[in-house]
Amino acid sequence: MGGSLMVELATDLTVREVARAAETVLGRSVQVTPDTDIARDLAVDSLALMNIVMELEDRFDLSIPLDRLATVQTVGDLSDLINKLRIKA
């Protein structure tokens, strides 16, 4: 497999995990793509976002630094951040 295909597969899997975490926290079904705006499209406030982040930290067994979340706006941004942190782990 080519390197870019592996990255795409990892991103797709991470996007699905973000959707699952959001569904767990929000208690409703959500449809997401990498372009989904977390606050606007999912109607997620800062508390719900923190709960989603904690869910993802448990699922991926990693710690997401709060200062890195400041740059996260879309599901794709969050997926990229998680994948970068997983590579460093």
C-alpha positions as CSV (number, residue, x, y, z in Angstrom):
1,M,0.0,0.0,0.0
2,G,1.2,3.5,-0.8
3,G,1.9,5.9,2.1
4,S,-1.0,8.3,1.1
5,L,-3.5,5.5,1.0
6,M,-2.4,4.4,4.5
7,V,-2.9,8.0,5.7
8,E,-6.4,8.1,4.1
9,L,-7.4,4.9,5.7
10,A,-6.2,6.1,9.1
11,T,-8.0,9.3,8.7
12,D,-11.3,7.5,7.6
13,L,-11.1,5.3,10.7
14,T,-10.3,8.2,13.0
15,V,-13.2,10.2,11.5
16,R,-15.5,7.2,12.3
17,E,-14.2,7.1,15.8
18,V,-14.9,10.8,16.2
19,A,-18.4,10.2,15.0
20,R,-18.9,7.4,17.5
21,A,-17.5,9.5,20.4
22,A,-19.8,12.3,19.4
23,E,-22.8,10.0,19.3
24,T,-21.9,8.6,22.8
25,V,-21.6,12.1,24.3
26,L,-24.5,13.7,22.5
27,G,-26.9,10.7,22.8
28,R,-27.9,11.0,19.2
29,S,-26.9,9.8,15.7
30,V,-24.5,12.1,13.8
31,Q,-23.3,12.1,10.2
32,V,-19.8,13.5,9.8
33,T,-17.2,14.0,7.1
34,P,-13.7,15.5,7.5
35,D,-15.3,18.9,6.6
36,T,-17.9,18.8,9.3
37,D,-17.6,21.9,11.6
38,I,-17.8,20.5,15.1
39,A,-19.4,23.5,16.8
40,R,-21.7,24.6,14.0
41,D,-22.7,21.4,12.3
42,L,-22.9,19.2,15.4
43,A,-24.1,21.9,17.7
44,V,-21.3,21.0,20.2
45,D,-20.5,23.4,23.0
46,S,-17.2,23.5,24.8
47,L,-18.3,21.1,27.6
48,A,-19.6,18.5,25.0
49,L,-16.3,18.9,23.1
50,M,-14.3,18.2,26.2
51,N,-16.4,15.0,26.8
52,I,-15.8,14.0,23.2
53,V,-12.1,14.5,23.6
54,M,-12.0,12.5,26.8
55,E,-13.9,9.7,25.0
56,L,-11.3,9.8,22.1
57,E,-8.4,9.8,24.6
58,D,-9.8,6.6,26.1
59,R,-10.4,5.0,22.7
60,F,-7.0,5.8,21.4
61,D,-5.1,5.6,24.7
62,L,-3.5,9.0,24.3
63,S,-3.6,12.5,25.8
64,I,-4.8,15.4,23.6
65,P,-3.2,18.6,24.9
66,L,-5.8,21.4,25.5
67,D,-3.6,24.0,23.7
68,R,-3.7,21.9,20.5
69,L,-7.5,21.9,20.6
70,A,-7.5,25.6,19.9
71,T,-6.7,24.9,16.3
72,V,-9.4,22.3,15.9
73,Q,-12.6,23.4,14.0
74,T,-13.6,20.5,11.9
75,V,-13.8,16.7,12.3
76,G,-10.9,16.5,9.9
77,D,-8.8,18.8,12.1
78,L,-9.5,16.6,15.1
79,S,-8.8,13.5,13.1
80,D,-5.4,14.9,11.9
81,L,-4.5,15.9,15.4
82,I,-5.3,12.4,16.8
83,N,-3.3,10.7,14.0
84,K,-0.3,13.0,14.6
85,L,-0.4,12.2,18.3
86,R,-0.7,8.5,17.6
87,I,2.4,8.6,15.5
88,K,4.4,10.3,18.3
89,A,3.1,7.8,20.9
